[in-house]
Amino acid sequence: MKRTSVASWSQLQEWATQASRNESYVYRGQSNSGWPLRTSLARHLLSNSVNAREWRKRELKMYRMFRERLNHICPGLYDGLPPIDILSLMQHHGLPTRLIDFTYSPFVAAYFALSSAHADSAIWAIDSARLLALREGSGFPDYSGPTHIGGYKVATKQPGAAIINCNKPHIRLAAQRGCFLVPGHISAEISHELVDTHVTISEYCVFESLTGLRGMGIDEYFLFPDLDAIADEIKGFSTTGSAELPQR
């Protein structure tokens, strides 16, 4: 794993612009550079002192309960969702999962690193093509999480990982150009061998960098779209101005 540091918005912008040219790379921003790359599920189970031998069974228990209640409350709406989309819904609504949020945009990752930083923050960069080559070379499957296909089965443990996209991303995931790092085992920490670069962002450039990102249109309003707010705005415009549609 390579390590680099940036100490100003111009340096961050230069790094992110260069990084954007690598189409196979994905990025994750974290507000503290000292935090490891770890799943929310691992954090949850560790903080509750759950025996490591039970982790995969407890993961499957949460998955099964969520899916079955979802299909009971909304019959027909989510029946055909594959496991990755169900896990995405779980994570979106606050349940810990083995999914780690990543984005195809280094600028979006920078916003998430900086938006709540109180110290040096960080961006993790991973080459998804390299992960694929490592996985295929070892014969590991592309997904080793919980599944209901063929019955509910405890996930198969393997040391690889994959970058996976949802079939039906929710609105925030789409706006954030989001994807997921899905490890083959529920580790307390993702191996640095799977990471390409760790970028440390100085705490002293937070304000200027967030200002620069907002100037690019990358802000909370853009990354967390609210359909109710959009509907209210359109309702307000419905009775003002001309009734004619604008020409495009």
N, C-alpha and C positions, 0 to 999 in steps of 0.2 A: 504493500500500500504506500503510495506516494503521499507526502504531506507538503502543503503550501500555505502561505498566509497572505492576506490582503489587509491594507491599513487605510484605504480611502475608497470613496465611491468610484473614482476613475479606475482604480486597480480592480475593483470588483466588477465593474462594467466591462473592462477589457477581458478579464478572465471568463465571465459568463458569455460574452459575445464569441470568444474563441471556442468555448465549450459547446455552444449551440450548434457548431458545425459538425459535431460528432453525433450523428443521428441515432446511433445505437446506445447512447448513454442516457441514464436516468439519474435523478438527483433528489436528495432529501435535505431540508433545512431543519436544524435543531438549535434552540435558543441558548444552549450551553455547549461549548466546544469540548467539555470534559465528559459529556454524557456518552455512553456506549450506544451502538446501534442495536436496539433490542425491541422485541415485539411487545405490544400492550398486554398480551396474554402472559408473557413471561414476567413482566412487571407486576401484574395482578396476582399471579400465583406465588411469586417470591414474597410479596408484601404480606400475603396471608399464610405464609409458612406451609404451603401445600407440599407434601412429599413428591419429589420429582417423578417417582414411579407411577403416580396417578395423573400426571399432567395431560397425557393424550386422552385418557378416559374422561377426564373432566371437560376437556375441550369438546369432545364428541357429545357429552351430555348437554352442554350449552347450545351447541349447533342443532341437535335433535329437538330440544325443547323450543327453540326459536322458530325453526322451520315448521314444526307441527302446529304451533299456535298461530303462526302467520297464515298457514293454509286454512286453518279453522276459522279465523276471523275474516279473511279475504279469500273465500273459496274461488278457485279458477284464476285469480289474478297473478299469483306467484308460483303456481304448481310446477311449471316447467323450468324454473330457474335452476341453472347449474350451481354447484357448490360455491364457486368463487363469487357469484353474484349474491348468494345468501350471506356469505361472510362479509361482503362489502356492505350490505344492508345492516348487518349486526354492528359492524364497526361504525357506520354512519350514525347509528342510534345509541352509541355509547357502550356497547359490549366489547370487552377485550377479545382480540382475535390474534391469529398468527400472521395476519397481514400487516406489513409495514408500508405506510403511505410514501410513495415517491411521485415524481412528476417528470415529464419530458422537458420541462423548461427550467434551466438553471436560474432564471430571473424569478420565477415563482418560488423556487426553493430558497432563494435569497430573502424573499419577503417573509417566508415562514421562519427563517433563521433569525431575522432582525426584529420582527414585529413585537416580540415579547422578551427580547434579550436584555439581561441585566449584567452581562459580562461578555467575554468573547464568545461569539456564536460559531456555528459551523455548517458546512455543506458537505454531504457525503455524495460522491459520484461513483456510479457502478456501470460497467460496460455489460449490457444485456447480451451482446453477441458472445462475449467471453464466457458468461455464465452458461449460455446454451452449449458452447463447445465443450466446456468442462463436464456438463451434465451428459451430453451425448457420448462423450469419450468414456464415461464411466458407466453408461447404461442406466442412469437414474431417470425416473419418470419426471414429467414437467410439473406435476402436482402431487403432493404427498399429504394434503390436508384431509380433514374429515369429509365424508361423502355419504349421500343417501342412495347413490346409484348402486344397485345390486344389494341393497340393504345397508343399514347403518353399521359402518365398520370403523374400528380404531385406525387412525392414520398410520401409514407405513413410515418408519423412520429412515431417513437417508441424509448424508452430509451435504448434499447439493442445495441449490436454491434456484428460483426462476423469477423472471419479471413477467407478470400476467396482467392482461387487460380484462375489464369486465365486458360481458356481452351487452348489458344494459346499464351503463353508468348512470348514477343519479346526477342531478343538475350541478351540484358542487364539484363532484369528481370530474365532470366534463369541463367545467369552467377552469379548473385547476390543471387541466391536461394530465390528470392523475392516472397512476397505475400502481401496482403493488409488488413489493418484493415478498415472495412467499418461500420461506425456508423449508427444507425437508425435515427439519426437526425443530422442536420448540426449545430453542437455546436460551440460556440466560444472556448471551451476547452473540451477535453475528460475527463470524470469523473475519478478521481483517484480510484473509486470503481472498475473500469474495469481493473486496472493495478495491476500486482503482485509485481514488484520490480522496483525501480528507482536507478540506479547505477551512482554515481558521479565519474568521472575520473579526477584526479589532472592534472592541466595544466603543472606541472613540469615533467611529465613522457611521454609527447607527443612524443618527438624524439625517445626515446628508445622503446616505444611501436610501433610506425610506423615501426621502423627498425625490430622489432621482427615479426610484421605482414608480412612485405615484405619477411622475411626469410621463412615464411610459404607459400609464393606465393600469398598472399592477397595484391594486389596493384592496381593502376589505370589501368594498362595494362590488368590485369586479370578480373577486375570488369566491365570495359567498353570496351569490345571487339569491334574492328572495322573491319568489313568484307573487306573493301577496303584495309586496311593495310595488312590483312592476304593474300588477293589476290595478292598484290604487292610482298609480301615476297615469295609466292609460284612461281610467275612468274620469280623472280630472280633465284630461285633454279632450274627452269625447264631446263635451258641450262648449268648447272654446275653439276659436279660430275657424278656418274654413272646413266644410264637410268634405271637400275634395281630397282625394288621396294624393300625396306628393309624387311627382314624377321621378323616376329612377333611370 
